[in-house]
């Protein structure tokens, strides 16, 4: 909750948001940092309309100030895998039921391709 309060108080200048995201990513363990950096590069390359954002102290990316997607590091919650999650502003709707988060252990070429497709769909 402290992270969320700090995020609300933070300046909304894009430069400040980029710095805050970079700081959050830099504090992750090496394997999670690499995943977060890959996700950030995917977002910047395929969904440049999304702005850097921290989300409860986790890496996130927002559309019009609302978080669209985020990475939940395994180390933060002491669980087996990290996740990439999508909030309600994302356009992932498919029928009456669809996934909103995906477990990730590492991001290789196949996972990168899937994440790119999800990000593109989320902002479509």
GIGINOR-V168305 format. One record per residue. RES is the residue in one letter. PSI is psi in degrees with one decimal (999 if undefined). D_LAST is the distance of its C-alpha to the last C-alpha in whole Angstrom. Layout:
RES_PSI_D_LAST, RES_PSI_D_LAST
This chain:
X_-31.8_31, X_-40.2_33, X_-41.4_29, X_-40.7_27, X_-42.6_30, X_-37.7_30, X_-38.6_26, X_-33.9_27, X_-19.6_30, X_149.6_28, X_146.0_28, X_11.9_24, X_137.6_25, X_-38.4_22, X_-42.0_25, X_-38.5_26, X_-40.5_23, X_-42.3_23, X_-41.5_27, X_-42.0_26, X_-45.4_23, X_-39.1_26, X_-45.6_29, X_-44.3_27, X_-40.4_26, X_-23.7_30, X_-6.0_31, X_154.3_30, X_156.5_32, X_-46.3_32, X_-40.9_30, X_-34.9_27, X_-43.0_27, X_-42.6_26, X_-45.1_23, X_-40.5_22, X_-37.9_22, X_-44.8_21, X_-42.8_18, X_-43.6_18, X_-39.4_18, X_-47.5_15, X_-48.2_13, X_-34.3_15, X_-30.8_15, X_-10.5_11, X_60.9_9, X_-12.0_12, X_-12.0_11, X_137.8_12, X_148.4_15, X_144.8_18, X_145.7_19, X_146.9_22, X_101.4_22, X_39.4_25, X_9.2_26, X_157.7_24, X_134.5_21, X_167.4_18, X_134.6_15, X_155.6_14, X_122.7_12, X_39.2_14, X_-7.9_17, X_130.9_15, X_130.0_15, X_-47.6_12, X_158.4_13, X_162.2_17, X_126.0_20, X_104.7_23, X_138.4_26, X_-38.1_28, X_-28.8_31, X_-36.8_30, X_4.8_31, X_51.4_33, X_175.5_31, X_-31.8_31, X_154.1_28, X_165.9_25, X_154.2_21, X_123.6_18, X_155.2_16, X_132.1_13, X_177.8_14, X_-23.0_13, X_-15.6_11, X_145.4_8, X_62.6_6, X_0.8_9, X_132.2_11, X_96.2_13, X_-140.4_16, X_-0.1_19, X_135.1_18, X_155.6_16, X_147.8_17, X_-4.1_16, X_153.9_18, X_131.0_19, X_139.7_22, X_131.7_23, X_-33.9_26, X_162.9_26, X_102.4_23, X_-170.4_24, X_-41.9_23, X_-43.2_21, X_-39.1_20, X_-43.6_18, X_-43.1_17, X_-42.4_15, X_-42.2_14, X_-46.8_12, X_-42.5_10, X_-43.1_10, X_-44.6_9, X_-43.3_6, X_-40.1_5, X_-33.6_6, X_3.1_4, X_999_0
